[in-house]
Amino acid sequence: MTIVAKFEIKYTQYLDENGELLTNNPPAIAKDFDCLKKLYRDMALVRQMDIKAYALQRTGKLGTYAAATGQEAIGVGYASVMNHDDVLVPYYRGQAAMVQHGVSVEEVFLFWGGDERGCDFKNEMAKQDFPIAVPIATQSLHATGVAKAMQLRGEKRCVFTEIGEGGTSQGDFYEALNVAGIWNLGVVFIVNNNQWAISVPSGLQTACKTYAQKAIAAGIDCQQVDGNDIIAVHEAALKAAEKARNGGGPTLIECISLRLCDHTTADDASRYRPDGELEEGWKKEPLLRLRKYLEANSQWSEVLENEMLTEVNQLIQSNADNYENLAAQPPEAMFDYLYAELPERTLQQREVAMARGAKQ
Ligand SMILES: Cc1ncc(C[n+]2csc(CCOP(=O)(O)OP(=O)(O)O)c2C)c(N)n1
């Protein structure tokens, strides 16, 4: 017998939970304090936006919402390396990356308020980004389609797409990996391993030791990083994006984190989460460790923290005000976003909706 294939999965962490650098030779960003302070502020923005979204939902002003509490370093980290013309293909817990790539907080609220205008991103950078995918793993295939188009046009761009670890059990995900591998597509697959798929713990999701290794079967480079360490996420994403833009093909990055919130506003995680998990999780969360690191390097203070929180909360509030004050669209608008030309049957339904709307 001969061994015909062997593999190993690397795990990278630079910043530990105490905010201490684990190496004397970290990536450049570890000493770029202006950049780190900006990323810290951006993570705080996502955390506060999620808090606001919950408040809006609990007061009947928003539909279901999936917070990213505890996983902010993943989306902020990888989307911060995206160029203006790179394309983001997000999933429903992808608001950190979306906002980082130019989607407004108002648009996030509009989407979860059931308003299609939340998918019509105004910022040029986000114009070609995809709307949120709620059906699990469909976004993985969409991302490969976008990357194929870039390849056919000879463009030096790349695609980022995110998926939960539970979503990697879906067939679409494996199909996307396969085609990305065999066609050498410029896609970066981010697996947000937050340990839970609603109430299914990661230990019941797969017999694999890592989610990263799923890419091995598709011939794709892959690795694990500490998803609570924004330096590790940023560095892995930076290299993967450069490789993808330069024809080097796809990469899968599994980011290990923990969901510190309910699955969505419709969930109650206390019914299935083991005692103590949250308490332990809050000690390792991404904002705290970056703050400790910045403070240890005399780059942060209570005053700066308060100023930053005031700034992001004002921004969120003004976006929430715009969202709440935006006049609702007429009922027939729900037919206007899927087809360039409506099929006859849908046209008739649209007319019925218009007639009913006029009676009210
Ligand atoms: C095709 C499909 N099947 C089932 C669902 C219902 N569903 C919504 S979220 C979810 C769990 C996903 O967990 P994971 O992929 O780990 O991502 P997370 O929500 O934890 O970020 C399921 C099964 C869905 N949205 N789409």
The ligand as a MOL file (V3000), in Angstrom:
LIG
                    3D

  0  0  0     0  0            999 V3000
M  V30 BEGIN CTAB
M  V30 COUNTS 26 27 0 0 0
M  V30 BEGIN ATOM
M  V30 1 C -32.2030 25.6790 2.6110 0
M  V30 2 C -32.5250 26.0440 4.0270 0
M  V30 3 N -32.7910 25.0840 4.9340 0
M  V30 4 C -33.0860 25.3920 6.2060 0
M  V30 5 C -33.1380 26.7130 6.5960 0
M  V30 6 C -33.4800 27.0520 8.0330 0
M  V30 7 N -32.3110 27.5380 8.7580 0 CHG=1
M  V30 8 C -32.1300 28.8460 8.9650 0
M  V30 9 S -30.7430 29.1750 9.8140 0
M  V30 10 C -30.3660 27.5370 9.9650 0
M  V30 11 C -29.1240 27.0910 10.7000 0
M  V30 12 C -27.8660 27.5960 10.0730 0
M  V30 13 O -26.7710 27.4720 10.9290 0
M  V30 14 P -25.3300 27.8460 10.4580 0
M  V30 15 O -25.1550 27.5060 9.0070 0
M  V30 16 O -24.3630 27.2470 11.3930 0
M  V30 17 O -25.2920 29.4300 10.5170 0
M  V30 18 P -25.5740 30.4280 11.7200 0
M  V30 19 O -27.0330 30.7770 11.6320 0
M  V30 20 O -25.1990 29.7680 12.9920 0
M  V30 21 O -24.7290 31.6260 11.4340 0
M  V30 22 C -31.3330 26.7660 9.3370 0
M  V30 23 C -31.3170 25.2930 9.2770 0
M  V30 24 C -32.8500 27.6980 5.6240 0
M  V30 25 N -32.8340 29.0050 5.9140 0
M  V30 26 N -32.5480 27.3460 4.3590 0
M  V30 END ATOM
M  V30 BEGIN BOND
M  V30 1 1 1 2
M  V30 2 1 2 3
M  V30 3 2 2 26
M  V30 4 2 3 4
M  V30 5 1 4 5
M  V30 6 1 5 6
M  V30 7 2 5 24
M  V30 8 1 6 7
M  V30 9 2 7 8
M  V30 10 1 7 22
M  V30 11 1 8 9
M  V30 12 1 9 10
M  V30 13 1 10 11
M  V30 14 2 10 22
M  V30 15 1 11 12
M  V30 16 1 12 13
M  V30 17 1 13 14
M  V30 18 2 14 15
M  V30 19 1 14 16
M  V30 20 1 14 17
M  V30 21 1 17 18
M  V30 22 2 18 19
M  V30 23 1 18 20
M  V30 24 1 18 21
M  V30 25 1 22 23
M  V30 26 1 24 25
M  V30 27 1 24 26
M  V30 END BOND
M  V30 END CTAB
M  END
